[in-house]
Structures are given as C-alpha cells and as structure tokens.
Amino acid sequence: MAAPQFPTQRFAQAQAALDYVSQLYEAQIGYLQDALQRFVAGEQIPEHVRARYPFVRVHTDTVRMADSRLSYGFVAGPGTYETSLTRPDLFADYYREQFELLLSNHGVDLEVGLGAEPIPVHFSLDEHQHLEGSMPAERRLLLRDQFDLPDLGAMDDGIANGTYEVRPGDARPLSLFTAPRVDYSLHRLRHYTGTSPAHFQNFVLFTNYQFYIDEFLRYGQELMQRAPDPANPQDDDDCIAFVEPGNVITRRVGQNAVPDDALGMVPPRLPQMPAYHLLRKDHSGITMVNIGVGPANAKTITDHIAVLRPHAWIMLGHCAGLRNSQQLGDYVLAHGYVREDHVLDEDLPLWVPIPPLAEIQLALEGAVADVTQLRGYELKRIMRTGTVASTDNRNWELLPQRTPERRFSQSRAVALDMESATIAANGFRFRVPYGTLLCVSDKPLHGELKLPGMANQFYRERVDQHLRIGLRAIERLRANRAGQLHSRKLRSFAEVAFQ
C-alpha cells in the first residue's frame, strides 16, 4: 500500500493552511505507523515504506515593505522560500503566527504540500512506544531496508550557523530548523529531561545546582494548593499545573485532571538534566532545568530546547567572584562573556561578539531591585554588571596562577563559571533571547574557597532569594510583547522568516 498522496494547494488564510498541514502530517504518520505495526508483527511488506513531511512555501517577486519593528515574519528578498514541518499538534500556535505574518507582510498565498524529505520511522512513534524492545535482533536488522531511518546528514545546523548554501534551483530556507532536525531534538528532550516536549514553556530558567530546583519544586507545589484570589490577583494566577520528571502532573486547585495525567510515573532515577514546568494555558509559563556542571551539558540542552522557539532563556547559578570588592552572595549581571568553554568553537567563531540584550538586562536588574527593595546607587552594594568568563576546566584554580589571572584582568571579568557563556552564545546562534544572573559563592583568587560548611550556609541564605529574582524577571518579560523580546540584534543579513 502506497503512502497517501495529496496535491499542493494555495492558501490565503493561515488557519486553512495549518489545517491542511495537519491533514497531510496525520495521514503520513498514520500510514507509517500502520506499516510499522505490520512489520513488527512479522508481516512481509514487499515495498520500501516511505512517508514524507509536509512543507510550506512562499514566493514573492518584489521587496515589499514589512513591519520593520519585528525581527521576523518576512523573507529577505524576492524568491522562493520553503521549509518542512512536523508536529502541527505541538506547534499549532507557532505555525499559525508565522503563516499570518508571511501573509500580511507579503500579500501572497502560501503553498502547502508534501515535500521530498522522508519521515524517519523512529519519529513516527508515539511518546510511549518503544520500537527496539518489541522486536528480535534479526528483525531489527531488516528495519533499515524497509523504512527510512534518521539521517544525521539532513539534520545539521548550517542554516542557524550561516554556513548553509542554497543550490541553484532550490528554495531558500524559511526556518532555522528542518522537520527532521526538530523531531530529533524533541526525542532528545524527552531523554535528557524526563518530560514531554509538550510541557515546555516559553520562558526557560537554567541552573547548575539542585538547590534551585528544590526551591522551584517547593514553590510550584505550594502554588498548586493555592486557588487564585479574585480580590487580590497575582501574576501566577494563570498557572494551571506543575510537571515533574516522568511527566508527573499536579493540577492546581480547581483545575480538572485530563486523561493523559494518569500516564505520568515517578522515574526510578532522575534523568541527566531534569526539567520542571510551571504550566500556563498559553505556554507562557516557566520551565526550569538543572543542567548540572559544565559547558557540554549547557550546549546539549540548548541545542534541543531551541527548536521549541522559546521567548527567552536565563541562566541562574553560582559563580566564582573575581574581584576583592565582591562579597559571597553578591549578584553578577552579565553584560559580556569570555568564551573559554570551547564547545561552540566550530559553530560560532570566537570573533563573534555576544551582545547584551536590553530587554533581558532591564528585566533582571529590575527584578533584583523588586526583590531586594534596593534602588539606584544602593543596588550596587549587592550587584555588579560586568563580564563573565566561562571555562571548560573545572580545576582552573590549579593552573599556574599568572596565566588565568592575567586573562581575567585583561578581559575585565568579574565572575567565572562553566555554563553562562555557552547558554548565551547558543541563544545568539539560535536567535533565542538570553541573559545571565549569577550569585557569588566563592572567591578562589582571594582565599575564599567553597568549603562544605561555608557553602551550606550560603545556599540556605541566597538560593531562595535568587530564584525569586528569576521568577520576577520572567514576570517582567511576560508583560512585554513577544516581538519586543526577539531583538533584531539576533538576526543576520539574509535571515529566515520564521521566529
């Protein structure tokens, strides 16, 4: 049985185009799943089974003036632009917005049809299906002959990195990510965080210490037990559920459970980078991820969260203070980065500057002031704005001291950690607004090492306040229009149209 075929159609309405994308995708996935079930059952299938991703295409012959206040929503110039699409159930709101902007900015129809990119069979599986476990080894060996498997050659980040070259006669890209690249990351997110991509929210907090997660967990669980007060409305009144690893869902008082809630199960062990989600109906809630220590984890998780197109991600964590005038517990608001993490050297050259984004900087500074009740000159007692250096050498203190100390001094760095520059650089690379607010937990250049007794006292005193600052910063960012957050600083010359 051949895959269902559909003609390419033109649409002048975003919802109609999205509906057709959903129809095509569901038909292709249904065909693939049916063939896979027959294959697993031992049935002999005579032909190679191939399903294809839907695409959206736009063609314009003129340079039409778009709304220049936005950093996205329009193509770079005359020509044909196209991208493959996946999971319209997950990305419906996102796709609809991108379609609407293209239609309004260019005044031409959208074309939707089936493209040439095959859907890898692994990407057709439902979240709770496990392919390999249900087949003997000899049957698994036949899988490659019968179905399309994931092809890493079709999933590189050349578009985002600015290295992708359009072949003559091909359409130019509409999006930073092709459908297979998106699907790959969706599967990786489940693996690394222990939660479904559907739970991820548009604002993401990263941390390098479990203490922050403990406070976020306490905050989320307490919030779920408090009903919104109409007489005293608060920003968190729109939160409807809290999700923990294993997709364990706690609904807020007054919210009805949904059938999928029962599928959640506490995992026997935490995943590598556990994620926790404070849900809102419009996905404007907060996701918090414990990325652990090191730039490799920071790159890995941001590589994958980027396909969800969040509105902002912020690093909250601990750092080494590099100035004698700093005190343990002081805050550092990064406005520049020294990148000695090395994990992004091949994707983003070191000569590329990582600029501070005013919208994020103001939100973080304002949040510190709101929570500490310090303003103006008094705020300088506990917070410095400056350069943060990130290294991939956890034991940098053991190097001959003149070497790192000289570099830190020359770069004017005020703090050092292992993750912040990576998160900011990947935000720049993937056009995701980023920011960093760190807390000084030790001063190794000045003899104040992070010893157990000192660290435990510091954690108790500062983690709760630091987290509340991060939550308050998200409140401030949420009050802005999404278009204000996605700065034009993050867009290149010939930029893709999708946000």
Helices and strands as residue ranges (DSSP letters): E 9-11, H 14-40, E 52-60, E 79-84, H 88-106, E 110-118, G 121-124, G 132-134, H 137-141, H 143-146, G 152-154, H 158-161, E 172-173, H 179-193, G 197-199, E 203-207, H 210-224, G 235-238, E 239-244, E 248-251, G 259-263, E 275-280, E 286-290, H 295-305, G 306-308, E 312-321, E 331-340, H 358-372, G 376-381, E 383-391, G 396-398, H 402-411, E 413-417, H 420-429, E 434-442, G 444-446, H 452-478, H 482-485, G 488-490
